[in-house]
């Protein structure tokens, strides 16, 4: 059920069990946008998306219309649309719901993207753990083919668009677009050196657009209702609404669709029902890669790209993780870095060695073996990863670590004074 | 003779032809093969390499990158407990310890009868319904020790 403060666009069919069938989808405005797009000039589709100010919902927030406009339409090579459904940023669980409850909106968005950039083939790269979604998507794709919404001569026009799902097999790194392409080519998911960017040299060296599930599922709504309409739902520079995944220490965790610029305080207090088990200590604003906000910052910020950026963090993937004051931040940092150490592909030395060293040191520190110089050395090591890797995974490991050492340095000092972990003793039986 | 069932054999043949370049089918073929066999046996790896015209070495190089692909057997019900941040904050670590204890897997990862195995995994995308685990591909969310016991008991009964 929708929360009264939500504005439902990509989640508007989440409560309609029939929307996962073509019949139900058609009954709720489904494929009207594609019919419209088939009569539009490709450039006009891109313009409409630009007007909407839609920015990528996967984490980087790149303007979608601009990304599409980078595709060299005159290139003789085939062009591809790839959907990044590798959702694996810790704290993020929204794309799953779109694929489960409204799979056709993704199919329709991809077909429209295909028309816009001149691509006749698309792939949905789904993380391996989401097998049930591959089954749902495959059924939807089969239905769409039968009705002429996919395949040759879309709805009797001269546009073609073939689409299939592709399963990953467990690798966070494959959510990085160039690593995803390597994986889709059947190789280890190691990022590529950029430039060239996928727009000119992507899948099989061909022009490729890669967009997140939520981004592509927003497209039919934008084409049907107009870019202006979408833009006005949110803030001028980042149009529309966004799925926000609320998790951690709140009474009502869940996925909520909110206009960009929605106050974090209202998200936590009114929608989340307040902080659970203590007072607010920290918030991860956009998935575990984003620098943490302290309570004061979190309660004053609005959920849009620019406001969060002003605090030195990112809106990211929309994964808001609320942390109460009974949590040991050293342990929290250790768990975050454990993840990045596990997922580092190992190609770039600063990331491979840095995450490993940070995990070892944080583990020793948390267990009571800390030395006072460790704190600065950990900070330096994290700083030394920043900007020195082929992809953003190194930064993603370093940034939250740096923010925790900066904002909760006292907790590290407390671990030296009250070994092993003063917080776990105090709150063990809370 | 194929090491795969006729249904899987047909599916793998379709996959190998489905992409602009054959090698693209590699990871899906491996995962679907593993689903049937339980793990990637040397025979399965050899056959997939042959089907795609790749060397076994190239296939193994790819396998070793992906955490879901495994070259050793696990239990029929593979319990994967998430302990990443959202689950951590809501008892994911305690859930993992509880499941280990309940399954008798404190010192090993596979039960002697081969029915259960356990693994601590990274974020499975159930953050708003934490803590959560997957048994094979099925999600079980909003768990506490009592609910986890029910889930495990149901699988035990099916075994």
Boltz contact constraints between the chains, C-beta under 6 A:
constraints:
  - contact:
      token1: [A, 87]
      token2: [B, 125]
      max_distance: 6.0
  - contact:
      token1: [A, 88]
      token2: [B, 123]
      max_distance: 6.0
  - contact:
      token1: [A, 90]
      token2: [B, 84]
      max_distance: 6.0
  - contact:
      token1: [A, 90]
      token2: [B, 85]
      max_distance: 6.0
  - contact:
      token1: [A, 90]
      token2: [B, 123]
      max_distance: 6.0
  - contact:
      token1: [A, 91]
      token2: [B, 86]
      max_distance: 6.0
  - contact:
      token1: [A, 91]
      token2: [B, 127]
      max_distance: 6.0
  - contact:
      token1: [A, 93]
      token2: [B, 125]
      max_distance: 6.0
  - contact:
      token1: [A, 93]
      token2: [B, 126]
      max_distance: 6.0
  - contact:
      token1: [A, 93]
      token2: [B, 127]
      max_distance: 6.0
  - contact:
      token1: [A, 93]
      token2: [B, 128]
      max_distance: 6.0
  - contact:
      token1: [A, 96]
      token2: [B, 125]
      max_distance: 6.0
  - contact:
      token1: [A, 128]
      token2: [B, 31]
      max_distance: 6.0
  - contact:
      token1: [A, 128]
      token2: [B, 68]
      max_distance: 6.0
  - contact:
      token1: [A, 129]
      token2: [B, 124]
      max_distance: 6.0
  - contact:
      token1: [A, 131]
      token2: [B, 137]
      max_distance: 6.0
  - contact:
      token1: [A, 167]
      token2: [B, 28]
      max_distance: 6.0
  - contact:
      token1: [A, 167]
      token2: [B, 31]
      max_distance: 6.0
  - contact:
      token1: [A, 169]
      token2: [B, 27]
      max_distance: 6.0
  - contact:
      token1: [A, 169]
      token2: [B, 31]
      max_distance: 6.0
  - contact:
      token1: [A, 169]
      token2: [B, 66]
      max_distance: 6.0
  - contact:
      token1: [A, 169]
      token2: [B, 68]
      max_distance: 6.0
  - contact:
      token1: [A, 169]
      token2: [B, 69]
      max_distance: 6.0
  - contact:
      token1: [A, 170]
      token2: [B, 66]
      max_distance: 6.0
  - contact:
      token1: [A, 170]
      token2: [B, 67]
      max_distance: 6.0
  - contact:
      token1: [A, 170]
      token2: [B, 68]
      max_distance: 6.0
  - contact:
      token1: [A, 171]
      token2: [B, 66]
      max_distance: 6.0
  - contact:
      token1: [A, 185]
      token2: [B, 24]
      max_distance: 6.0
  - contact:
      token1: [A, 186]
      token2: [B, 23]
      max_distance: 6.0
  - contact:
      token1: [A, 186]
      token2: [B, 24]
      max_distance: 6.0
  - contact:
      token1: [A, 186]
      token2: [B, 26]
      max_distance: 6.0
  - contact:
      token1: [A, 188]
      token2: [B, 62]
      max_distance: 6.0
  - contact:
      token1: [A, 188]
      token2: [B, 65]
      max_distance: 6.0
  - contact:
      token1: [A, 204]
      token2: [B, 20]
      max_distance: 6.0
  - contact:
      token1: [A, 245]
      token2: [B, 127]
      max_distance: 6.0
  - contact:
      token1: [A, 245]
      token2: [B, 128]
      max_distance: 6.0
  - contact:
      token1: [A, 247]
      token2: [B, 86]
      max_distance: 6.0
  - contact:
      token1: [A, 247]
      token2: [B, 127]
      max_distance: 6.0
  - contact:
      token1: [A, 247]
      token2: [B, 128]
      max_distance: 6.0
  - contact:
      token1: [A, 248]
      token2: [B, 86]
      max_distance: 6.0
  - contact:
      token1: [A, 248]
      token2: [B, 89]
      max_distance: 6.0
  - contact:
      token1: [A, 249]
      token2: [B, 89]
      max_distance: 6.0
  - contact:
      token1: [A, 253]
      token2: [B, 128]
      max_distance: 6.0
  - contact:
      token1: [A, 254]
      token2: [B, 128]
      max_distance: 6.0
  - contact:
      token1: [A, 255]
      token2: [B, 128]
      max_distance: 6.0
  - contact:
      token1: [A, 288]
      token2: [B, 85]
      max_distance: 6.0
  - contact:
      token1: [A, 321]
      token2: [B, 85]
      max_distance: 6.0
  - contact:
      token1: [A, 321]
      token2: [B, 86]
      max_distance: 6.0
  - contact:
      token1: [A, 335]
      token2: [B, 85]
      max_distance: 6.0
  - contact:
      token1: [A, 335]
      token2: [B, 88]
      max_distance: 6.0
  - contact:
      token1: [A, 339]
      token2: [B, 84]
      max_distance: 6.0
  - contact:
      token1: [A, 339]
      token2: [B, 122]
      max_distance: 6.0
